Amino acid sequence: MSSWERGPCTDILEVILDEATIAARIEELGREISASFAGKNPLLLGILKGSFVFMTDLARAIDIPVEVDFMAVSSYGKSTKSSGVVRITKDLDRSIAGRHVLVVEDIVDSGRTLSYLIENLETRNPASVTICTLLDKAEARIADVEAQFVGFPCPNKFVVGYGLDFAERYRNLAYIGELKPEVYQS
């Protein structure tokens, strides 16, 4: 195992959540979601690219039948802040009419992208739309969006790892850490 995958990355200022802490909370979320959606055959809707690591582990922690699909939306580009302009770059592969949809996100910060996405999904006549996020950065919230399942509150810091990125880097870190400002401010 390389130090990049499991050990310290020199671009990380501080580890916010270690691998064991993340794994334990995902097991808890899996139990909560299994109980909440028992008998409903939910569709896990991963928001690419950031949610792919979380969604994979979450799906394995859920002990009821689920289906998966993905959407990709863009509002960041290579910036550290949302532009507020949301584009769907990959849409669903199936209809969600009458389905219980669990949107799986890596992080909810301003909430603008997720608010747009939820409004879009609700026009497709699902039975329900529920949000599960690994990280909830409530301090940064602008839009009125609330996740029903939250892994961890997130400090108002720029974090990467475990699927979260900066300019497509750091997604493969096994932990979540605060990125050094000089990395993204240069």
BELNOR-V301859 format. One record per residue. N is the residue number from 1. RES is the residue in three letters. D_LAST is the distance of its C-alpha to the last C-alpha in Angstrom with 1 decimal. Layout:
{{N & RES & D_LAST} {N & RES & D_LAST}}
This chain:
{{1 & MET & 29.7} {2 & SER & 26.4} {3 & SER & 24.3} {4 & TRP & 21.5} {5 & GLU & 24.1} {6 & ARG & 25.8} {7 & GLY & 24.4} {8 & PRO & 21.4} {9 & CYS & 18.0} {10 & THR & 15.8} {11 & ASP & 12.8} {12 & ILE & 15.2} {13 & LEU & 15.6} {14 & GLU & 19.0} {15 & VAL & 21.4} {16 & ILE & 22.6} {17 & LEU & 25.3} {18 & ASP & 26.9} {19 & GLU & 28.6} {20 & ALA & 32.1} {21 & THR & 31.4} {22 & ILE & 29.9} {23 & ALA & 33.0} {24 & ALA & 35.5} {25 & ARG & 34.2} {26 & ILE & 34.2} {27 & GLU & 37.8} {28 & GLU & 38.7} {29 & LEU & 37.1} {30 & GLY & 39.1} {31 & ARG & 42.3} {32 & GLU & 41.5} {33 & ILE & 40.8} {34 & SER & 43.8} {35 & ALA & 46.0} {36 & SER & 44.7} {37 & PHE & 45.0} {38 & ALA & 48.2} {39 & GLY & 50.4} {40 & LYS & 47.8} {41 & ASN & 46.2} {42 & PRO & 42.7} {43 & LEU & 40.1} {44 & LEU & 36.8} {45 & LEU & 34.2} {46 & GLY & 30.8} {47 & ILE & 27.8} {48 & LEU & 25.7} {49 & LYS & 23.6} {50 & GLY & 22.6} {51 & SER & 26.2} {52 & PHE & 27.6} {53 & VAL & 27.6} {54 & PHE & 28.8} {55 & MET & 31.4} {56 & THR & 32.8} {57 & ASP & 33.4} {58 & LEU & 34.7} {59 & ALA & 37.1} {60 & ARG & 38.6} {61 & ALA & 39.1} {62 & ILE & 41.0} {63 & ASP & 44.7} {64 & ILE & 46.0} {65 & PRO & 45.9} {66 & VAL & 42.6} {67 & GLU & 41.3} {68 & VAL & 37.7} {69 & ASP & 35.9} {70 & PHE & 32.3} {71 & MET & 30.5} {72 & ALA & 27.0} {73 & VAL & 25.4} {74 & SER & 22.1} {75 & SER & 20.4} {76 & TYR & 16.8} {77 & GLY & 15.9} {78 & LYS & 12.3} {79 & SER & 11.4} {80 & THR & 11.7} {81 & LYS & 14.7} {82 & SER & 17.9} {83 & SER & 18.7} {84 & GLY & 22.3} {85 & VAL & 23.6} {86 & VAL & 25.0} {87 & ARG & 26.3} {88 & ILE & 28.5} {89 & THR & 27.6} {90 & LYS & 30.2} {91 & ASP & 33.3} {92 & LEU & 35.9} {93 & ASP & 38.5} {94 & ARG & 41.3} {95 & SER & 42.9} {96 & ILE & 42.2} {97 & ALA & 45.3} {98 & GLY & 47.2} {99 & ARG & 44.7} {100 & HIS & 43.1} {101 & VAL & 39.3} {102 & LEU & 36.9} {103 & VAL & 33.4} {104 & VAL & 31.1} {105 & GLU & 27.5} {106 & ASP & 24.7} {107 & ILE & 23.5} {108 & VAL & 24.7} {109 & ASP & 22.4} {110 & SER & 22.9} {111 & GLY & 25.9} {112 & ARG & 25.7} {113 & THR & 25.4} {114 & LEU & 28.0} {115 & SER & 30.3} {116 & TYR & 30.3} {117 & LEU & 31.0} {118 & ILE & 33.8} {119 & GLU & 35.4} {120 & ASN & 35.3} {121 & LEU & 36.9} {122 & GLU & 39.6} {123 & THR & 40.8} {124 & ARG & 41.8} {125 & ASN & 44.4} {126 & PRO & 43.4} {127 & ALA & 45.6} {128 & SER & 42.7} {129 & VAL & 38.9} {130 & THR & 37.4} {131 & ILE & 33.9} {132 & CYS & 32.7} {133 & THR & 29.2} {134 & LEU & 27.8} {135 & LEU & 25.6} {136 & ASP & 26.4} {137 & LYS & 23.8} {138 & ALA & 26.5} {139 & GLU & 24.6} {140 & ALA & 22.4} {141 & ARG & 25.4} {142 & ILE & 26.2} {143 & ALA & 28.7} {144 & ASP & 31.9} {145 & VAL & 31.4} {146 & GLU & 32.9} {147 & ALA & 32.9} {148 & GLN & 36.3} {149 & PHE & 35.1} {150 & VAL & 32.1} {151 & GLY & 30.9} {152 & PHE & 29.0} {153 & PRO & 27.6} {154 & CYS & 23.8} {155 & PRO & 22.2} {156 & ASN & 19.7} {157 & LYS & 16.8} {158 & PHE & 14.3} {159 & VAL & 16.4} {160 & VAL & 16.7} {161 & GLY & 19.6} {162 & TYR & 23.2} {163 & GLY & 22.2} {164 & LEU & 19.2} {165 & ASP & 16.0} {166 & PHE & 12.4} {167 & ALA & 12.4} {168 & GLU & 15.8} {169 & ARG & 15.1} {170 & TYR & 16.7} {171 & ARG & 19.7} {172 & ASN & 22.1} {173 & LEU & 21.6} {174 & ALA & 25.0} {175 & TYR & 23.7} {176 & ILE & 21.3} {177 & GLY & 18.7} {178 & GLU & 16.0} {179 & LEU & 12.5} {180 & LYS & 10.7} {181 & PRO & 8.3} {182 & GLU & 5.9} {183 & VAL & 6.1} {184 & TYR & 5.6} {185 & GLN & 3.8} {186 & SER & 0.0}}
